[in-house]
Amino acid sequence: GPPGSTANEHRGWARPADGLGPAVAGVRAAQLGAVHIPRAPRGGAARPYLPARPAAAPGARLALDWLEFLVAVGGHDRAEEALHYYQRVQWIGPDAVQTLTELLPGLSAGGNDQLAPSHHRTSLLFVARLAALR
């Protein structure tokens, strides 16, 4: 993981509501529900949520917006680390990681900050929106 990060911090990324007050967590849950993550037959969300990047033009544009966000915050290396982390927690599949990682070099280098839990919550919203387009 990123230098200076802890195992607890990484586990926190997989639970986007951690650290939020109940009211904010409720709003986040409503936002996630509003984007209609596809549901598995027994009511759980099928993982990975996004096995591959959508081929349709709106999905391609949304994927670029997401990558531009990650690169603007953390630069290319941290954006790539985040994509691999999202695969480990089964938000995205290996095909999505490969396709998205191949797009990173074409994006303008951005910030050099550590990605915080709020950035990962935003990523999960992007994943949910992309999954809804599949």
Salt bridges, closest charged atoms under 4 A:
ASP18 OD2 - ARG15 NE 2.81
ASP65 OD1 - ARG61 NH2 2.74
GLU68 OE1 - ARG61 NH2 3.36
GLU80 OE2 - HIS84 NE2 3.76
